[in-house]
Amino acid sequence: MEESLTWITANPEKSFYTLMALSFLVNRLPYIGVFFRTFNTLLHESGHAIGAIVTSGEVLRIDLNKDTSGIAQTKSKGRVSAFITSFSGYPFAAKASSIFLILTLNGYQKEVAFVILSLTLLNLILFVRNVYGIFWLIVFALLLGTIAVNGSSTILWVFVLFISLIALTETFMSTLLITFLGLTNPRKAGDMTNLQKSTGIPAGVWALLNGATVAFVLYYTVVNYFPDILHLTG
């Protein structure tokens, strides 16, 4: 165990890309992948909730489902509020996972863990009402809390970076899917369908705008904060 931790601290670039490859693999696993991908769902639905709250709307409930889908039921005051609430999901998930990753790479894993744990508990107390969602939030909070309290700083760094990478990669994959649906099947394009209903602008247009927004966040994060891949040869 000690040798593994020493290798991680001595090889931060290799550790990062090892974790990134592992996040891609875990995302595709049947059960454990679903568990960790639900973290991205939490960020996405929290984005809708925050969008509603900052525009003086109301969050009725959030569901986190076992197929990694989610639903945020909100009340909005007018079309502008409805637009902001509907559009906030994907960009918020992308930006939040990016910020978590950047802060963790800079040694702020304890602070990131505190923010994620606070977001988890706030959703548990205030918003999430379905059985699977409540169960997932409790298990995830216990897992993160246990690692934060009992694990070393390096172990916490690995775990927080791991879930941040999972959320970032899942945001990328889900954005690709929703962009495709917005262009080919606008009636079943989720948030893009809601944006079409509230604005009258085709879902495909919103899908492209949403995709461009998420792509910019991902590009900025990769170019400016991913470790130098040339160091892997050292």
C-alpha positions as CSV (number, residue, x, y, z in Angstrom):
1,M,0.0,0.0,0.0
2,E,2.8,2.4,1.0
3,E,4.6,1.7,-2.3
4,S,1.5,2.5,-4.3
5,L,1.0,5.8,-2.5
6,T,4.7,6.7,-3.0
7,W,4.4,5.9,-6.8
8,I,1.3,8.2,-7.0
9,T,3.0,11.1,-5.4
10,A,6.2,10.6,-7.3
11,N,4.4,10.2,-10.7
12,P,1.5,12.7,-10.7
13,E,1.2,12.8,-14.5
14,K,1.2,9.0,-14.9
15,S,-1.3,8.8,-11.9
16,F,-3.6,11.3,-13.6
17,Y,-3.8,9.5,-16.9
18,T,-4.1,6.1,-15.2
19,L,-7.1,7.4,-13.3
20,M,-8.5,8.9,-16.5
21,A,-8.2,5.5,-18.3
22,L,-9.8,3.8,-15.2
23,S,-12.7,6.3,-15.2
24,F,-13.5,5.4,-18.9
25,L,-13.4,1.8,-18.0
26,V,-15.5,2.1,-14.8
27,N,-18.1,4.2,-16.6
28,R,-18.9,1.2,-18.8
29,L,-19.2,-1.4,-16.1
30,P,-22.7,-2.6,-15.3
31,Y,-23.2,-1.9,-11.6
32,I,-20.2,0.1,-10.3
33,G,-20.3,2.2,-13.4
34,V,-23.9,3.1,-12.8
35,F,-23.1,4.0,-9.2
36,F,-20.3,6.5,-10.1
37,R,-22.0,7.9,-13.2
38,T,-24.9,8.9,-10.9
39,F,-22.6,11.6,-9.5
40,N,-22.8,13.3,-12.9
41,T,-26.6,13.0,-12.7
42,L,-26.4,14.7,-9.3
43,L,-24.4,17.6,-10.8
44,H,-26.7,17.9,-13.8
45,E,-29.9,18.0,-11.8
46,S,-28.3,20.3,-9.2
47,G,-27.6,22.7,-12.1
48,H,-31.3,22.8,-12.9
49,A,-32.1,23.4,-9.3
50,I,-29.7,26.2,-9.0
51,G,-31.0,27.7,-12.2
52,A,-34.5,27.7,-10.7
53,I,-33.4,29.2,-7.4
54,V,-31.3,32.1,-8.8
55,T,-34.3,33.1,-11.0
56,S,-36.7,33.1,-8.1
57,G,-38.3,29.8,-9.1
58,E,-39.0,26.8,-7.0
59,V,-37.5,23.3,-6.9
60,L,-40.3,20.8,-6.2
61,R,-38.3,17.6,-6.2
62,I,-35.3,15.8,-7.8
63,D,-35.2,12.1,-8.8
64,L,-32.0,10.2,-9.4
65,N,-32.8,7.0,-11.2
66,K,-30.9,3.7,-11.3
67,D,-30.4,4.0,-15.1
68,T,-28.4,7.2,-14.4
69,S,-31.2,9.4,-15.7
70,G,-32.6,12.2,-13.6
71,I,-35.6,14.5,-13.3
72,A,-35.7,18.0,-11.7
73,Q,-39.3,19.2,-11.2
74,T,-39.3,23.0,-10.9
75,K,-41.6,26.0,-11.1
76,S,-40.3,29.0,-13.0
77,K,-41.4,32.6,-13.1
78,G,-41.7,33.4,-16.7
79,R,-40.0,32.2,-19.9
80,V,-36.6,33.7,-19.0
81,S,-36.6,31.7,-15.7
82,A,-37.7,28.5,-17.5
83,F,-35.0,29.0,-20.1
84,I,-32.2,29.4,-17.6
85,T,-33.4,26.5,-15.6
86,S,-33.6,24.2,-18.6
87,F,-30.3,25.2,-20.0
88,S,-28.3,25.0,-16.8
89,G,-28.0,21.2,-16.5
90,Y,-25.2,20.2,-18.9
91,P,-23.1,23.4,-18.6
92,F,-23.2,23.2,-14.8
93,A,-22.2,19.6,-14.7
94,A,-19.3,20.3,-17.1
95,K,-18.1,23.4,-15.2
96,A,-18.5,21.8,-11.7
97,S,-16.6,18.7,-12.7
98,S,-13.9,20.8,-14.3
99,I,-13.5,23.0,-11.2
100,F,-13.4,20.0,-9.0
101,L,-10.7,18.5,-11.2
102,I,-8.6,21.7,-11.4
103,L,-8.8,22.3,-7.6
104,T,-7.8,18.7,-6.9
105,L,-4.8,18.9,-9.2
106,N,-3.7,21.9,-7.2
107,G,-3.9,20.1,-3.9
108,Y,-7.4,21.3,-2.7
109,Q,-8.9,17.8,-2.5
110,K,-10.2,18.3,1.1
111,E,-12.0,21.4,0.1
112,V,-13.5,19.8,-3.0
113,A,-14.6,16.8,-0.9
114,F,-16.3,19.2,1.5
115,V,-18.2,20.9,-1.3
116,I,-19.3,17.6,-2.9
117,L,-20.4,16.2,0.4
118,S,-22.3,19.4,1.2
119,L,-24.0,19.3,-2.2
120,T,-24.9,15.6,-1.6
121,L,-26.4,16.3,1.8
122,L,-28.3,19.4,0.6
123,N,-29.9,17.3,-2.1
124,L,-30.7,14.5,0.4
125,I,-32.3,16.9,2.8
126,L,-34.1,19.4,0.5
127,F,-34.8,17.9,-3.0
128,V,-34.3,14.2,-3.7
129,R,-37.4,12.2,-2.9
130,N,-37.3,8.9,-4.8
131,V,-36.1,5.7,-3.1
132,Y,-33.0,5.0,-5.3
133,G,-32.0,8.6,-5.2
134,I,-32.1,8.7,-1.4
135,F,-30.3,5.4,-1.1
136,W,-27.6,6.5,-3.6
137,L,-27.0,9.9,-1.8
138,I,-26.6,8.1,1.6
139,V,-24.2,5.5,0.3
140,F,-22.2,8.1,-1.7
141,A,-22.0,10.5,1.3
142,L,-20.9,7.7,3.6
143,L,-18.2,6.6,1.2
144,L,-16.8,10.1,0.6
145,G,-17.1,11.0,4.3
146,T,-15.3,7.8,5.4
147,I,-12.4,8.4,2.9
148,A,-12.2,12.1,3.9
149,V,-12.0,11.3,7.6
150,N,-10.0,8.1,7.7
151,G,-8.0,8.1,4.5
152,S,-4.7,9.8,3.8
153,S,-4.5,13.0,1.8
154,T,-3.2,11.0,-1.2
155,I,-6.1,8.5,-1.0
156,L,-8.5,11.4,-0.9
157,W,-6.7,13.0,-3.8
158,V,-7.1,9.8,-5.9
159,F,-10.8,9.4,-5.0
160,V,-11.8,13.0,-5.6
161,L,-9.9,13.2,-8.9
162,F,-11.4,9.8,-9.9
163,I,-15.0,10.9,-9.4
164,S,-14.3,14.3,-11.0
165,L,-12.9,12.6,-14.1
166,I,-15.9,10.2,-14.2
167,A,-18.3,13.2,-14.1
168,L,-16.3,15.0,-16.8
169,T,-16.2,12.1,-19.2
170,E,-19.8,11.3,-18.5
171,T,-20.8,14.9,-19.2
172,F,-18.9,14.6,-22.5
173,M,-20.7,11.4,-23.5
174,S,-24.2,12.5,-22.4
175,T,-23.7,15.9,-24.3
176,L,-22.8,14.0,-27.5
177,L,-26.0,11.9,-27.1
178,I,-28.3,14.8,-26.4
179,T,-26.8,16.7,-29.3
180,F,-27.5,13.8,-31.6
181,L,-31.1,13.5,-30.3
182,G,-31.7,17.2,-30.6
183,L,-30.7,17.1,-34.3
184,T,-32.4,13.7,-35.2
185,N,-35.3,13.2,-32.7
186,P,-36.1,16.6,-31.1
187,R,-39.2,15.2,-29.4
188,K,-37.0,13.0,-27.2
189,A,-34.1,15.3,-26.6
190,G,-34.8,16.0,-22.9
191,D,-33.7,19.5,-21.9
192,M,-33.4,20.5,-25.6
193,T,-37.1,19.6,-26.0
194,N,-38.0,21.7,-23.0
195,L,-36.0,24.6,-24.4
196,Q,-37.8,24.3,-27.7
197,K,-41.2,24.4,-25.9
198,S,-40.3,27.5,-23.9
199,T,-38.7,29.5,-26.7
200,G,-40.1,28.2,-29.9
201,I,-36.5,27.8,-31.2
202,P,-35.8,24.2,-32.6
203,A,-34.3,21.7,-30.3
204,G,-31.5,21.2,-32.7
205,V,-30.3,24.8,-32.3
206,W,-30.3,24.4,-28.6
207,A,-28.5,21.1,-28.9
208,L,-25.7,22.7,-30.9
209,L,-25.4,25.7,-28.5
210,N,-25.4,23.4,-25.5
211,G,-22.8,21.2,-27.1
212,A,-20.6,24.2,-28.0
213,T,-20.8,25.4,-24.4
214,V,-19.8,22.1,-22.9
215,A,-17.1,21.6,-25.6
216,F,-15.5,25.0,-24.7
217,V,-15.4,24.0,-21.0
218,L,-13.8,20.7,-21.8
219,Y,-11.3,22.1,-24.2
220,Y,-10.3,24.9,-21.8
221,T,-9.8,22.3,-19.0
222,V,-7.8,19.9,-21.1
223,V,-5.6,22.5,-22.7
224,N,-4.8,24.5,-19.5
225,Y,-5.0,22.0,-16.7
226,F,-4.4,18.4,-17.9
227,P,-0.8,17.4,-16.9
228,D,1.8,17.6,-19.7
229,I,1.6,14.3,-21.5
230,L,5.2,14.6,-22.6
231,H,6.3,13.9,-19.0
232,L,5.0,10.4,-19.4
233,T,8.1,9.4,-21.3
234,G,10.3,10.5,-18.4
